[in-house]
C-alpha cells in the first residue's frame, strides 16, 4: 500500500499546500493508495505506516532563495 501524506494548516494560507494537493489527489482513483491529511506528524502514525511499500510527503516550505522546489 502506498500512502500520500499532505501536511499543513488551512488557517495559515500557503501552509495548506500539502492539504490542498492531497485533497485533489483523493478525487482520482489511485490504486493501492491511501491519502492522509494531517496538521502534524505524530508517533502513533507509525502504526498505520509500518507495512507501507511507499510513503510520499507533500508539504510547504518557506524559502527566500527558491520560489518553488520539489524535493
Rosetta blueprint (number, residue, H / E / L):
1 X L
2 X E
3 X E
4 X E
5 X E
6 X E
7 X E
8 X L
9 X L
10 X H
11 X H
12 X H
13 X H
14 X H
15 X H
16 X H
17 X H
18 X H
19 X H
20 X H
21 X H
22 X H
23 X H
24 X H
25 X H
26 X H
27 X L
28 X L
29 X L
30 X L
31 X L
32 X L
33 X E
34 X E
35 X E
36 X E
37 X E
38 X E
39 X L
40 X L
41 X L
42 X L
43 X H
44 X H
45 X H
46 X H
47 X H
48 X H
49 X H
50 X L
51 X L
52 X L
53 X L
54 X E
55 X E
56 X E
57 X E
58 X E
59 X L
60 X L
61 X L
62 X L
63 X L
64 X L
65 X L
66 X L
67 X L
68 X L
69 X L
70 X L
71 X L
